[in-house]
Amino acid sequence: MDAHARPAGAADKGRSDWCHWHKGPSETARQVRLVERQSGSPLPLYACAPCREQRDLSPAIGWVEV
């Protein structure tokens, strides 16, 4: 599996159930980056609350907590 890929069926609405930093499931993951690809749409990357805090990551601009 690609290091940036999420498991099939993961939501893509600013939230995810997958953290790309610790590469595991998470109920607190939020989109923090977009990675450009050679073809296709940019790939969103998600980080959970502990990983965002440890790595000083901020949710993507425009993210609104609901």
C-alpha beads as a LAMMPS data file, in Angstrom:
LAMMPS data file: protein, C-alpha beads

66 atoms
65 bonds

1 atom types
1 bond types

-500.0 500.0 xlo xhi
-500.0 500.0 ylo yhi
-500.0 500.0 zlo zhi

Masses

1 110.0

Atoms # bond

1 1 1 0.000 0.000 0.000
2 1 1 1.180 3.525 -0.826
3 1 1 2.454 5.311 2.318
4 1 1 -0.065 8.106 1.675
5 1 1 -3.008 5.903 0.756
6 1 1 -5.959 5.327 3.030
7 1 1 -7.921 2.105 3.257
8 1 1 -10.764 1.733 0.784
9 1 1 -13.992 3.319 1.961
10 1 1 -12.398 6.055 4.104
11 1 1 -14.401 9.286 4.038
12 1 1 -13.003 12.358 2.275
13 1 1 -14.944 15.340 3.675
14 1 1 -12.268 17.108 5.732
15 1 1 -12.391 14.193 8.147
16 1 1 -11.057 10.711 7.970
17 1 1 -10.869 7.661 10.142
18 1 1 -7.195 7.269 9.179
19 1 1 -4.040 9.104 10.333
20 1 1 -1.277 9.252 7.726
21 1 1 1.370 10.115 10.330
22 1 1 1.054 7.104 12.633
23 1 1 -0.532 5.066 9.825
24 1 1 -3.450 3.863 11.867
25 1 1 -7.125 4.388 12.571
26 1 1 -8.284 7.524 14.364
27 1 1 -11.537 9.181 15.365
28 1 1 -9.842 12.614 15.567
29 1 1 -8.105 12.782 12.161
30 1 1 -8.436 16.057 10.245
31 1 1 -7.070 17.085 6.860
32 1 1 -3.758 18.921 7.283
33 1 1 -2.118 18.801 3.837
34 1 1 -2.601 18.135 0.149
35 1 1 0.047 16.206 -1.762
36 1 1 0.383 16.876 -5.483
37 1 1 0.430 13.839 -7.742
38 1 1 1.681 13.502 -11.297
39 1 1 -1.828 12.758 -12.480
40 1 1 -5.208 13.210 -10.915
41 1 1 -6.412 15.311 -8.026
42 1 1 -4.181 16.229 -5.086
43 1 1 -4.226 13.640 -2.306
44 1 1 -5.452 14.887 1.088
45 1 1 -3.418 13.807 4.116
46 1 1 -4.994 13.448 7.544
47 1 1 -3.515 13.619 11.041
48 1 1 -5.086 12.688 14.378
49 1 1 -5.105 15.051 17.371
50 1 1 -2.012 13.529 19.089
51 1 1 0.006 13.567 15.840
52 1 1 -1.072 17.166 15.073
53 1 1 0.068 18.242 18.533
54 1 1 3.379 16.319 18.458
55 1 1 4.271 17.583 14.981
56 1 1 2.741 21.075 15.261
57 1 1 0.344 20.411 12.366
58 1 1 -2.704 22.592 11.804
59 1 1 -5.977 21.551 10.158
60 1 1 -6.212 22.624 6.527
61 1 1 -7.306 26.204 5.838
62 1 1 -11.040 26.448 5.578
63 1 1 -11.638 23.556 7.980
64 1 1 -14.652 24.175 10.163
65 1 1 -15.228 21.906 13.157
66 1 1 -18.789 20.514 13.169

Bonds

1 1 1 2
2 1 2 3
3 1 3 4
4 1 4 5
5 1 5 6
6 1 6 7
7 1 7 8
8 1 8 9
9 1 9 10
10 1 10 11
11 1 11 12
12 1 12 13
13 1 13 14
14 1 14 15
15 1 15 16
16 1 16 17
17 1 17 18
18 1 18 19
19 1 19 20
20 1 20 21
21 1 21 22
22 1 22 23
23 1 23 24
24 1 24 25
25 1 25 26
26 1 26 27
27 1 27 28
28 1 28 29
29 1 29 30
30 1 30 31
31 1 31 32
32 1 32 33
33 1 33 34
34 1 34 35
35 1 35 36
36 1 36 37
37 1 37 38
38 1 38 39
39 1 39 40
40 1 40 41
41 1 41 42
42 1 42 43
43 1 43 44
44 1 44 45
45 1 45 46
46 1 46 47
47 1 47 48
48 1 48 49
49 1 49 50
50 1 50 51
51 1 51 52
52 1 52 53
53 1 53 54
54 1 54 55
55 1 55 56
56 1 56 57
57 1 57 58
58 1 58 59
59 1 59 60
60 1 60 61
61 1 61 62
62 1 62 63
63 1 63 64
64 1 64 65
65 1 65 66
